[in-house]
Amino acid sequence: MTPNRLAPETVRQLYERHGPALLAYARSFAADRSHAEDAVQQVFLKLLRGETATPDAPLAYLYRAVRNTALNSRRTTKRDASFDTAERWFSHSGGNQEAALALQSSLAELPDEQREVVIMRIWSGLTLDEIATATGAPLNTVASRYRYALDKLRERLKPYRTSGATEN
């Protein structure tokens, strides 16, 4: 057991606060939902069991560990990394399932590096600095990936924009 480990309550709070975003993130690398769920659970179990030293930046660690675990699972199972568009990742708050599926499809079409930055920034609210730390990429690269991804998503999702929406 590692002497410097996160308290179980801290691990629980991280899971409650970031679990859904980490699952979406893992889903972007895993072949299916069950592999993504397994990846997230494995990372949190290691933290709970004290199998990992206390990370300096817990959220950055979680994203890096989930990514590595999901990619390892994908390599081990030798499954194609294609995305099952019938499996729903999101639900639209207004009930517009067509828009939710369009978002899922648009995310799946992004390059892995762009998709991971979008998920980390939008669903977990990480700063670009935190994303750079989690991915090991330079800050300027992360910022470019985010900008390019948003441009692509805006273009692909134009038909689903509401009249009251504004550009960022």
Phi, psi and omega per residue, in radians:
M1 nan 2.298 3.137
T2 -1.302 2.245 -3.094
P3 -1.124 -0.660 3.125
N4 -1.702 1.667 -3.141
R5 -2.331 2.823 3.114
L6 -1.255 2.465 3.083
A7 -1.145 2.539 3.127
P8 -0.931 -0.635 3.121
E9 -1.129 -0.668 3.107
T10 -1.166 -0.722 3.106
V11 -1.099 -0.753 3.117
R12 -1.069 -0.761 3.127
Q13 -1.110 -0.724 3.090
L14 -1.080 -0.723 -3.142
Y15 -1.144 -0.803 -3.129
E16 -1.119 -0.699 -3.083
R17 -1.358 -0.666 -2.988
H18 -2.061 -0.080 -3.106
G19 -0.930 -0.874 -3.140
P20 -1.077 -0.705 3.124
A21 -1.185 -0.685 3.101
L22 -1.134 -0.620 3.094
L23 -1.145 -0.767 3.094
A24 -1.076 -0.690 3.119
Y25 -1.122 -0.840 3.121
A26 -1.084 -0.626 -3.139
R27 -1.084 -0.484 -3.131
S28 -1.300 -0.189 3.112
F29 -1.987 -0.516 -3.049
A30 -1.462 2.708 -3.110
A31 -1.275 -0.490 3.118
D32 -2.657 3.022 -3.061
R33 -1.076 -0.705 -3.087
S34 -1.125 -0.662 3.090
H35 -1.179 -0.646 3.101
A36 -1.136 -0.782 3.113
E37 -1.071 -0.744 3.113
D38 -1.048 -0.744 -3.133
A39 -1.063 -0.813 -3.139
V40 -1.109 -0.791 -3.127
Q41 -1.112 -0.690 3.132
Q42 -1.062 -0.747 -3.121
V43 -1.130 -0.790 -3.130
F44 -1.207 -0.598 3.076
L45 -1.110 -0.702 3.097
K46 -1.072 -0.695 3.098
L47 -1.147 -0.781 -3.126
L48 -1.126 -0.650 -3.124
R49 -1.403 -0.105 -3.131
G50 1.286 0.412 -3.126
E51 -1.401 -0.027 -3.109
T52 -2.315 2.429 3.089
A53 -1.169 2.699 3.134
T54 -1.040 2.074 3.136
P55 -1.288 2.550 3.107
D56 -1.122 -0.695 3.132
A57 -2.143 1.564 -3.030
P58 -0.946 -0.730 -3.102
L59 -1.193 -0.729 3.084
A60 -1.091 -0.719 3.090
Y61 -1.039 -0.806 -3.106
L62 -1.017 -0.801 -3.139
Y63 -1.132 -0.756 3.139
R64 -1.116 -0.774 -3.112
A65 -1.178 -0.718 3.119
V66 -1.125 -0.744 3.120
R67 -1.053 -0.871 -3.123
N68 -1.084 -0.745 -3.131
T69 -1.142 -0.748 3.129
A70 -1.138 -0.735 3.123
L71 -1.163 -0.681 3.093
N72 -1.101 -0.722 3.120
S73 -1.095 -0.731 -3.138
R74 -1.114 -0.737 3.114
R75 -1.160 -0.726 -3.101
T76 -1.141 -0.722 -3.116
T77 -1.441 -0.185 3.117
K78 0.924 0.626 3.122
R79 -1.599 2.654 3.059
D80 -1.171 2.466 -3.091
A81 -1.504 0.309 3.133
S82 -1.200 2.737 -3.071
F83 -1.768 2.373 3.091
D84 -1.431 1.805 -3.078
T85 -1.280 -0.246 3.093
A86 -1.333 -0.469 3.121
E87 -1.393 2.202 -3.054
R88 -1.511 2.295 3.084
W89 -1.633 -0.575 -2.982
F90 -2.261 2.822 2.896
S91 -2.239 2.459 -3.102
H92 -1.424 2.321 -3.095
S93 -1.069 -0.479 3.113
G94 -1.608 0.053 3.113
G95 1.515 0.083 -3.118
N96 -1.440 1.572 -3.099
Q97 -1.189 -0.510 3.095
E98 -1.092 -0.718 3.111
A99 -1.170 -0.703 3.126
A100 -1.107 -0.728 3.108
L101 -1.198 -0.603 3.084
A102 -1.132 -0.695 3.083
L103 -1.099 -0.817 3.135
Q104 -1.038 -0.809 3.141
S105 -1.106 -0.737 -3.142
S106 -1.133 -0.708 3.087
L107 -1.115 -0.725 -3.119
A108 -1.115 -0.476 -3.127
E109 -1.415 -0.270 3.127
L110 -1.246 2.628 2.980
P111 -1.036 2.593 -3.104
D112 -0.852 -0.788 -3.060
E113 -1.126 -0.652 3.120
Q114 -1.281 -0.730 -3.125
R115 -1.081 -0.742 -3.108
E116 -1.143 -0.646 3.123
V117 -1.156 -0.743 3.132
V118 -1.090 -0.804 -3.119
I119 -1.100 -0.778 -3.127
M120 -1.140 -0.668 -3.090
R121 -1.331 -0.837 -3.021
I122 -1.435 -0.809 -3.041
W123 -1.501 -0.405 3.101
S124 -1.993 -0.158 3.087
G125 1.228 0.417 3.102
L126 -1.211 2.568 3.039
T127 -1.329 2.880 3.101
L128 -1.111 -0.595 3.060
D129 -1.077 -0.776 3.139
E130 -1.136 -0.658 3.108
I131 -1.150 -0.717 3.098
A132 -1.046 -0.732 3.108
T133 -1.114 -0.774 -3.091
A134 -1.171 -0.648 -3.076
T135 -1.635 -0.303 -3.086
G136 1.352 0.221 3.123
A137 -1.667 2.655 3.087
P138 -1.095 2.602 -3.104
L139 -0.960 -0.777 -3.140
N140 -1.079 -0.632 3.106
T141 -1.165 -0.773 3.115
V142 -1.064 -0.781 -3.141
A143 -1.079 -0.721 3.117
S144 -1.143 -0.766 3.124
R145 -1.036 -0.751 -3.138
Y146 -1.111 -0.825 -3.122
R147 -1.080 -0.817 -3.141
Y148 -1.097 -0.736 3.139
A149 -1.098 -0.783 3.129
L150 -1.089 -0.712 3.103
D151 -1.035 -0.796 -3.141
K152 -1.131 -0.753 -3.133
L153 -1.140 -0.743 3.109
R154 -1.014 -0.774 -3.119
E155 -1.125 -0.812 -3.077
R156 -1.235 -0.481 -3.066
L157 -1.776 0.174 3.133
K158 -0.882 -0.778 -3.106
P159 -1.084 -0.305 -3.068
Y160 -1.762 -0.009 -3.135
R161 -1.237 2.447 3.056
T162 -1.471 2.747 -3.089
S163 -1.117 -0.401 -3.128
G164 -1.539 -0.050 -3.096
A165 -1.292 2.566 3.122
T166 -2.117 2.738 3.081
E167 -1.331 2.558 3.060
N168 -1.574 nan nan
